[in-house]
Amino acid sequence: MIFGGPQLSPHHHIARTAPELSAMVAELQTAPVRGLDFETNGLRYLNGCHPIGYSIGYLRDDGAARVWYVPVAHQTPDVMVAPDIARRVFADSLAGASALVGHNLKFDLNMGRANDYEIDEDVQLHDTMIQAYMIYERRRFKLESLAEQVTQHLDWDDAWSMARLVEDYLRNQSKLRGMTYKKSD
């Protein structure tokens, strides 16, 4: 356990116990669009690299982000979720989602599938890194770099404002390039 580390925001949770994992699944299944991110021990999913944890979240109706993190294989003395349970909870957490959103989502999908995490092949996917490249291919695509280009001050508790700001930016960049921006439903 890390002592004196930064506190999580009230909208971020770590799920390790059966009741926490059950609460996570129940809450996430109410959201049609969910965000996904794997934390891994490397980038080569075909050469044995694997997830050490994953985050799944969504935006509440009031615009606040709600995010759950499941630790699976960190090299710390903290309690981890057994890999087989983590996989089952992962599948249950994504069940019924109409869309998945992630930055470099293609990596997360490949990492998950290579390590037996079930991901519905029919769910709509939104990879923000690919979307950013399609709008302007001559810039950096790390999530932090894109966020800095859109705004200098990020208030992650007001996710709706951030989403509107990003949407306005994408619409303006599309217009400058003679493209039509259409927000997907």
N, C-alpha and C positions, 0 to 999 in steps of 0.2 A: 504494500500500500504506500502511496506517495503522501508524505505529510507536508503541509504548507503549500501545496500546489494551488493553481488557480481553481476557483469555484466554477462549476458549470452554471450556465444561465438557467433560470427556472423552466425554460422550454426544452432543455436538453437532459436526457436521462441515460444512465448506463443500466442495462438489463443483464443480471447475472443469475437471479434466482427464479424458480418456477413461477411464483406469483408475479414477478416483474416481467418475465417473458410472456406470460398470459395476458397481462395488462397491455403490453406492447402490441401483441397481435390483435387484440380486440380493438384498440384505438386505431391502428393503422388500417384495418379493414374497413373503417368508415370513410376513408379518403380515396377518391377515385384516382388521383394523380399522386405518385409517390417519388421521392428522390432517393437515389441509391449511390453508395460509395463503399468500395472495399478498401481496407488497409491491408497491405501485403508485406511479405518478407522479401520481395523482389519483383522484377518485372517479367520474368520468363516463366509464364504459366505452363508451357509445354515441357519445361525442364525441371519440374518439381517445386517451383515457387507456389506459395499458397496464401490464402487469406489468414491474417492474424486477428481480424475483426471486421465488422461491417456496420454501416450506418444506414438507416432507412428513416425518412421523414416526410413531412407534408406541410402544407400551409393551412392553418385553421381559417375559418370564415372571417375572423377578425384580422387576418393578415399575419399573425404570429407564426413563426416556424416552430414545429414540434419535431424533435429528432431523437431517435433511440439509437444507442450504440451497443453492440454485442461483442465483447472481447472473447476471442477463441484461442489464440496461441501466442499471446504476448510473453516475452521472457521476463516476467516479473512475478513476485509472490502473490499478486492479486488473484482473486477467484476468477477462473475462466469458465466459459460454457463449453461442455463437451462437444466436439465437432459434429457428431451425429444429431445431437439436440439442436445445435446451432443451424444445421442444414434444414431440419424440419421446421423450426421457427421461422427461418428465412422464407421458405416456400409458403408457409401459412401467412406471413406478413405481406407477401406480394399477391396472394390469391385475390382475385376480383379487381385488381388494379386495371384501369383503362389505359394508363400511360405511366412510363418510367422516365425520369429526368436525371441526367448526370453529366458531369464534365469529364470528357474522355470516356463516355459510357461504353464504347466498344471494348476498351480494355477491361472494364468491370464485368461485362457480359462474358468475355472470353475467360477471364480469371475464374469467375463463378462456375461456368459450365465445365471448365477443365478440372474443377475440384468438386464436382457433383452437387453444386447448388442449383436447385430447380428454378429456371426462369422461363416463363411462358413465352413461346415463340410468336404468339399472336398479339401480344401487348404492343401498343404504340410506343415508340422510342423517341426521345428527344436528347440528342447529344449536343450540349451547348458548345463544345469545342468545334465540332463540325459545323454547327450553325454559324458560329463566329467566323470561321474560315470562309464560308460561302459569301459572307457579307464583305469581308476585307481580308484578303489572303496575305498581306504584307505586314503583319504585326505578330506579336507574341501571343500565345494562346493559353498560357498558364492562367488558371482561374483568378489568381491575385492580380495579374497584369491586366486582364480584361476588366476586373472590378475597378481598378485604379483609373482606367481610361473613362469609365462611365461616371465615376464620382470619387472625390477625394475623401469623403467621410462616409463610412459604411455603418449604418445602424441596423444590425442584423435582427433586432427585435421588431423592426417594422418592415417585414418582408414584402408586404404589398407595395409599399413605396419603392422599394428596391426593384420589384418586378415591373412596376410602371415605368421607372426610370430606364431600365434595360429595354423594355418594349419601345419606349420613345426613341432611344438611341438606335435600336435596330431599324425602326421605321425610317428615321432620318438618314441612316447610312444606306438603306435600300434605295430611297428616293435619289440620293446623290449618285448612285450607280445605275439609275434607270431601271431598277427592279421594283416589283410589287411586293410589299410586305403584307402577309396575311397571317394573323394570329390563329393558331390552331385551337380547336375547341377541346 
